[in-house]
Amino acid sequence: MPLTPFHLGVGVFFGVALFRWLDFPTLCIGAMIVDLRAIAIYFGPFTGNLRGPLHTVLGGTLLAGLFAVVMYKTKPFWNRLGAPFGLAQERSRYRIVAASLIGIYSHLILDAIMHADKQPLYPHGKSLAWPPVSL
């Protein structure tokens, strides 16, 4: 099963530690959004490998770009949601893009460490798992 809540902890930690420089909701959601396909596979609507194209550097980078655009457009909503908790932030392209990339790449790095079948460099390389595992 995807350990998405584990990734949220990393997002919240970095989001609070780097609140001044990164967009908090983008970082938190970005650390988990990579697992959307894996959750859909685990709970039924889709089939296939849990760690598919979104779990690669190429797929993660494309997802980060799309996600940053969505978060930039919806930033007023996230500010209204976070304002009662002191989490409203100025809308900034830099903060949102950086938070999106850091959130998604942190997910990819943690999964590369935790899962031997992960292939983050696909199609150019196989796995970052050590020792090398033959599947």
N, C-alpha and C positions, 0 to 999 in steps of 0.2 A: 504494500500500500504506500502511496506517496506520503511522505512525512512533511506535508505542507506547513503544519503548525510550527515545526522546528525551524523552518525558513522564516516564518513570521518573527520569531524571537531575534534572529539576526537582523532583520529589517528594523525592528523596533529599537534594538540596541544602537545600531548605526544611525538611525533616524533621530534618536535623542542626543547621542554624542555629537552628531554633525548637524543639528537642527539649524544652526546659523547659516550653513552653506548649502544644505540639500533640502529638497521638498519632502516633508515627512510622509504624507500619504502615498506619494509616488514610490518612495523607497520601500515602504511596508508592503504595498500591493505588488510592486515589481519583484520583490523577493519570493512571492508566491505564485504569480501569474503563469510562470513557466509550467506549473503542474496542472493547468486547466485540462489539457488533453489527457494527461495521465489519470486524473480523477474521473473523466468521462469514460476512459477505458476500464478503470477499476470497477466502477459502479454500473457499467453495462452498455450505454448507447454505442460505443465504438469498440473495435478490437485492434489488437496489435501490441507492439512493444510499449511498455509504460514510458520509457525514455526515448521518445522519437525525435523528430526534426527540431522541435523547440529546445531540446536539450543539447544542441550543438552551438558552437560559437557563431556560425553563420545564421542559424535560425534565431538564436537569442539576440543577435544584433539587429536583425530585421524586426523582431518583436519589440525590442527596446525603442526603436524609432517610431513604430506605429503607436506603441503605448504612450510615449512622450507626447505625441500629438493629441491623443485622446485626453490625457491628463491636463495638458495645457488648456484645451477647450473647456474642460469641466472644472477647472480650478475654483471658480466662484462657488460651486456646489460643495466641494471639499472644504473650503473655508467656512461656509455656513455650518457644516457638520462638525468641524473641529474647533470652532470659536468658543463654545462653552467649556472646552478643556484647555484653552490657551494654545491651540495648535494651528490657528490661522496664520498664514504666511503670505507675503507679497508674491504675486504672480511673476515668475522669472523663468525664461526659457532655459537659461544656464542651469538653474537649480533643478528644474524638472528633467532635463536631458541627462544631467550628471546622476541624479537619483535613479532614473530609469536604468541607465547602464550599470551602475553599482549594484542595484537590487537584483537585476537579472544575472549579471556576472557572478555575484556572490552565490546565487543559487546554483549556477553551473559549476563553480569551483567546489562547493560543498558536495554536490552530487558526484563529481569526478573523484573525490576522495572516498566517498562512502559506497559507491556502486562499481563493482568490477566490470560490469557489462556496459558501462557508459562509454560512449564514443564522441567526446566533445569536438574533436577535430575532423569528424566525418564531413565530407568525403576525402579529405586530404591525409588523414591519419587515422589510426585506430583508437586506442584507448590511452588514457593517462594513468591507468591503474598500475600499481607496482606491488608485487612483481607481476610481469606480464601474464595475462590469463588467456588461454585459448578457449574459444567458445565453439 
